[in-house]
Amino acid sequence: MELAGKSIVLGLTGGIACYKAAELARGLVKQGASVQVVMTQAAMHFITPVTMQALTGKPVHFDQWDARIPNNMPHIDLTRDADAIVVAPCSADFISKLVHGGCDDLLSTLCLARPSTLPLLVAPAMNVEMWENPATVRNVRQLEQDGIAVLGPDVGDQACGETGMGRMLEPEDLVEEICAAFQPKLLRGKRVLVTAGPTFEPIDPVRGITNLSSGKMGYAIARAARAAGAEVMLVSGPTALTTPAGVQRINVQTAEQMYDVVMSHIDTQDVFVAVAAVADWRVANLSEQKIKKTADDAFPKLEFALNPDILAEVAALPNKPYCVGFAAESENLLQNGAAKRQKKGVPLLVGNIGHHTFGKDQNELVLFDEKGHTQLPLADKQQLAHQLVAEIAKRLA
């Protein structure tokens, strides 16, 4: 749980996107956060305090003169033990209040009275014309200059029937952005290319050779690198996973396609993390039509050719990025992992027992370098990804 021990004040302002705030609160709680909801009067036209209290387990505050607070100063007390304030949805009106120091309700007052070191994040939600209005453009620019993080918005269909920029980010994306806000920016200014998932080598138009990789570890590393401040490109084989927020994703199918994409972008990268389970061989005599089963049950004769070794070729470049390889072994991990690191010519190789981790949410890793190996014990893949990114940043430094 990435937000374990964190206390977050979740502010809701008026807008139909308040329905997403319920799922956002639930997502933050699932990540371990303690969530205190503060609502404006306008927000209560769209969702009730009872709903938010049920999801967070805490009474909702909306009155500046709330007598439940011993000193009757909720605008002071509610933020003093908080780790962040998140306003989602954040209306155009509330953005204007933040810019100009307005404080005529509890939420705007506690934002103005927050300690200078307390992060404030806002997720805009409004009609496309409101978002593109010059006044809103100026106000958002000023928010960013004031050090307030603006999360989104997104492009899409809106409740008014129009389509365009102004939709609040989806709850899962906001949870990801909020988690990222708490991560140290160890890779700020760096460019990181990550490969992830399996490759699929066709036999004919309907059949192919692949493996059990789900892509979860690679996606977790892309997410962790982006949370650490890096600009991240994710080259992904076929998976059912959602693209991490803020990450550029390029989809490929075969090992050769993955090779072509990696090599066309690698010269601008600072770090290359080869997590994908790339097929070592491809079918050289693939059929343009479906191979039919014959009457005598004769087996088709498949001929194989070697696929390019993406990691080894990147590691051999004269101006190579810092290279991190992955090795999924079925036995003798320590011996095979150390040998593979030397064979590939990379400074860091990460090993795991493949058939114990494919498709699962947990993993355990062994880091191999020139000094030997270090064990990262069984943990959630996202937690391990943050640890690995920290190790990479340490070695870059």
Secondary structure, DSSP 4 states (H G I P E B T S, - for coil): -TTTT-EEEEEE-SSTTHHHHHHHHHHHHHTT-EEEEEE-TTGGGTS-HHHHHHHHSS--B--TT-TTSTTS-HHHHHHHT-SEEEEEEE-HHHHHHHHHT--SSHHHHHHHTS-TTS-EEEEE---HHHHHSHHHHHHHHHHHHTT-EE---EEEE-TTS-EEEEEPPPHHHHHHHHHHHTS--TTTT-EEEEEESB--EEEETTEEE-----SHHHHHHHHHHHHTT-EEEEEE-S--PPPPTT-EEEE--SHHHHHHHHHHHGGG-SEEEE-SB--SEEETT--SSPPPPPTT-PPP---EEEPP-HHHHHHTSTT--EEEEEEEESS-HHHHHHHHHHHHT-SEEEEEEHHHHTT-SEEEEEEEETTEEEEEEEEEHHHHHHHHHHHHHHHH-
